[in-house]
Every structure is written in C-alpha cells, then in structure tokens.
Amino acid sequence: MAELPEHVSRNRAYWNVLAAEFVADGKLKWSQQEPNWGIWSVPETELGVLPADAEIDGKDTIELGCGTGYVSAWLARRGARPVGIDNSEAQLATARELQAEHGIEFPLLHGNAEQTGLPDASFDLAISEYGASIWCDPYGWIPEAARLLRPGAELIFLVNSVLVILCDADEGEEVPVGNRLARPQFGLRRLEWSDDDSVEFHLPQGEMIDLLGANDLQVERLIEVRPPQDATTRYPFVTLEWARKWPCEEVWRARKR
C-alpha cells in the first residue's frame, strides 16, 4: 500500500480523535429529511445546493470526505445510488451505525479522496460539504473528482469563503474573525492552525476557477451564503453579525465538459 501524503496522514489522525464530537451532529442530520447546509444550517430551499430531485433519482453519486454520511443519506432518500469515502475510520464507524439505525445502506469506503482508486467516469454527481473540499489538496482532489465524473456530470462543494479565511488572524476558534484582512491572498493554499495539528486548504476564487477549468469543469454557480437573521451555529469563529454582512461560506457548482 502506498504511503499516505503527509497532510492526509495528519488529518486522518486528527479526525479519528475529533470524530466523537460529531456523533450528535451526525445523528441530527440523518434524522432530517430536508437538507440544510454549512455551519448555519441554511435550508436547501433557500440555497439551491442540489440539483432537482428528478435529476438525482437513479444517479450514481460520490461524497468526497463523507464524514458521518448524512449528505449521502439525503441523496439516497431522493433515489440516488451514493458512495461515500472518508479518511477517518472513526467517522465511518458512526456512519455505519446511522445506516443501520435508519435502514439506508450504501458503500462506505475508507480512503484518500485525492486517490480513490475508483474507475474513471463512474459518477453523475460528486459532492463535498467541508470534506475533501477543505481537508484535501485541491490540486489532488479536484482532478480526482473530474476523473470520476461522466461528461455532463456535476461537482458541488461547500467551503469557507476566501474572505473569512483572509480575516482569520489564527487566534483560536473561540476568537471570532474580525473586519480586517489578517493574511495575504496571494499564495493562499495550505493552512496549518496554531491550536491543532490539522491541515486545511483554501484557494483564492480566481485560482479555483482556473483549476476547475483546467480539469474540464465549468463553473455554473458560485453561491455566497448569507444565513437567516435567526440562524445559530456551534462554531464560534464567526458571529452572525459578521456572516450577515459578509459571506463566511461559499458553494461551488461546476459541470464536467
């Protein structure tokens, strides 16, 4: 077996420990029939992240960095044939428990979303909500996602906004981002935080557009998420007041040419 890249190995160890903190959230998300997205749980009816149900029914989907698998569960309830892959054995253990609890089964693979080992052109939709989309190197996982997609298939991913990353002074998650730039945009890619041993990846929007295009993925929508006035979140790194003024999350939708 090939040795894992350094950041993949570090994130695997990190998430195997952190997984226990996401069991309750996984249970909640699996119990919800209607999808909601991001740290503010914005309803699908407001954001339009997914294709219409008729476009999902009967389609092959892959969730890259599936965690507890709730996005794939939402897709399965809409008639999709999902596959989930995740770097963390502990996260997948929770996903399997929730599959049994809800009577929804689909393949769950333990692996690296930058190199899945799955056949070319196997899927009609690839999706990632804070999975591979921030924990994998975009120069690894986006070409891999493109390889897995059939012509005309769609890639959808949700990430922190570039703006919130630029305003994050790395003072710890308990300290909300401010309203001044705290890091340069040029050269933005790999981030290591001072309060944990994880590795994240974030690209400026122009570079992301170029990377998608270089992999035959044409951007169709970029949704800058604005939470509702009464939204709440468990994540203290950004306040509702801030997120109502500036987007702290982005949803990208791109189609394989």
N, C-alpha and C positions, 0 to 999 in steps of 0.2 A: 504494500500500500504506500502511495506517495506521501511524503511528509507534508503536513499542512503548512500553508503560509503562516508567518509569524502572527499576523493580525487575526487570522482565523482561529489559530490555536488559543490566543489570548482571549478572544471573545467567547470561545467555547467554554473555557474555564469560568469566565465572568458570569455567563448566563446560566451555567449549571448551578451556581450559587444563588443568583438573583431570581431564578425561576419560582422559588417558593413564594415570593412577593406578588406573583402574577396569577396564582391559582384562583383567588377570589374573582379577579377581573375576568379571567377566562370563563369561569362559571357564569358570571353575569352576561357576558357577551354571547355565549352559547344559548342562553335562555331567551335571548331577544330575537324575535322573528324578523324585525326590520333592522337593516344595518345602520350603524352610526359610526362616525369616523373621527380619528385623531384624539388629541388629548382633551378636547372639549366635547366629544361625543355628539358632533353635529349630524343631524339625521340625513340619511340618503336622499330623502325628498327635497332637502334644501341644497345639497351639494351636487348631486348627479354624478357620483363617482363611477358607478357601474353602468354597463350597457342595459338596455331594456330587458326585462325578464325573457321575452321571446328570443332575444339574441344570445341568452345564456343557456337556455334549455337545450340539452343534448350536446353541449360543447365540452371539449377537453380543456381543463384549466390547471394551472400550476401556481401555487402560492410559494413565493421565494422568501424563506425566513418566516415560516408559518407560525412559530410560537405554539400557542395552545390550539391553533387551528380554527378559530371562530370564523375567520373570513371564508375559509373553505366550506365550513358548515353552512354559512349563509348562501354560498353558491350552490351547494348540494341541494338545499331546500328549493332552489329555483331550477332544478333539473340538470345542473352541470355534473360532469364527471371529474371531480377535483383530485389533485395530488398535492400533498404538502411536503416540503423539505425544510429541515431546520438543522442548525449547527449544534443545538443543545439536546442531549439525551433527556435531561430533566424536564424541559419544556414539552418534549414529545410524550413523555410519560403522562403528563397532565392531559395532553390532547387525547391520548388513547383512553384514559379514564372517562373523559367527557364524551367521546364517541360511544362508549358502552352505555353511559347514562342516558344519552339521547337517542340511541338506536340509529346513528348515522355513521356509516363506515366508508372510509376512503383511504388510499395508501398514504402512509406517513413515512418519509424517508429521513434517515439520519445522514447528513452530508453537508457539503460545502456548496452553497448556491452559485459560487463562481465557477465550479466544475461539477455539474450534477451527474455526469455520466449517462444521461438520458439521450434517446435518439433525436436526431435533427427533426425539425418540423413536426413535433408531436402534439402541439397545443394550439388552441384557438384564443386563449387569454392567459397572460401571465400577470400576476398581481403581487404587490408587496406594500403592506402598511407598517412602516417602521421595522421592517425585517431586513432583507438584503439591501433594501433601499438606503439604509444608513450604516449598516454594520459590515457591509462588503465593499470592496474597492469598486467604484463604478466602472473602471476600466477592465474589471474582471466580470462583474455580474451582468452588466448591460449587454456586452457581446454574447454572453452565455444565454441570456433571455432571448435575444434576437435569433440565435441559432435554434432555440427550442420552438419558436413561433412559426406557424404556417403563413404564407402570403395572405395579407388582409387581416391577420390576427392583431390583437391589441395588447399593449403593455400599459398597465396602470400602476402608479406608485405614489405613495404619500410620504412626505419627508418634512423635517423642519424647514422653514423658509430660510433663504440665504440671509435675509435681513436680521432675523433673530440670532443667527449664528454670528453675524458681524457685530451685533450689540452685546454678545455674551462675553463678559470680562473674565470668565472662569474663576468666580469667587465661591463656587459651590452651588449645588442645586437649590438650596434654601434661599439664596440671594437672587431676587428677580432681575432679569435683564433691564438695562437702563435705556435711555433715549439718545445715547451717543455711540458712535462706532468705537469698538474696542479692539478690533483686529483687522488686518488688511484683507481686501477681497482678492487681490492678485496673489496667486499662489495657493489659494484656498483649496484644500483637498483632504488631507488626513489630519484628524484632531485627536489628541490624547488629553484627557481631563486630569486635573491635579488631584481630584478626590476619589478616583477609582482607576482600575487597570484595564479599562476597555479602550477600544479604538473605533472611532467613527469616521465617516467620510461624507463630505459635503462639497459640491461643486457650484461655482457661480452659474447663473442661468445661461449665459452665452456659451460657456464651455459645455454645459449639459446638452444644449440644443445641438452643438457641433458633434458631440459624442453620439447622441441618438442618430443624427443624420448619417454619420459615418458607418452606422450599423443598419442602414436601410429602415430606420424608424422615423416616421414623420410625425412631428408634434401636431396634435389636433386641438388640445385644450391645455391650458395651464390655469388651474383654479387656485386663487389666493383665498385661503379660508378665513372667514370672519365669523367668530362664534356668536350665537344669540346673546341678547342682553342678560338673560338669566342663566347662562351656562356656568358650569362649575368644572373643576379639574382637580385631580390628585397631585398634579405636578406643579410645585411652587416656583419653578424657574421663570415663569412668565405670569403676569397678572391679567385679569380680564380687561382692565382698563387699557393696558398696552395692546392686547390682542384685538380690541375693538378699534384701535387707531391704525395698527399696522399688522400685516399678516405674519403670524408665527408658524404657519404651516402652508405647504403647497401640495397640490395634487396634479400630477402629470399624466396625460393620456396621449399615447403615441401609437401609430399603426404601422405594421410591417408592410413594406412595399413589395 
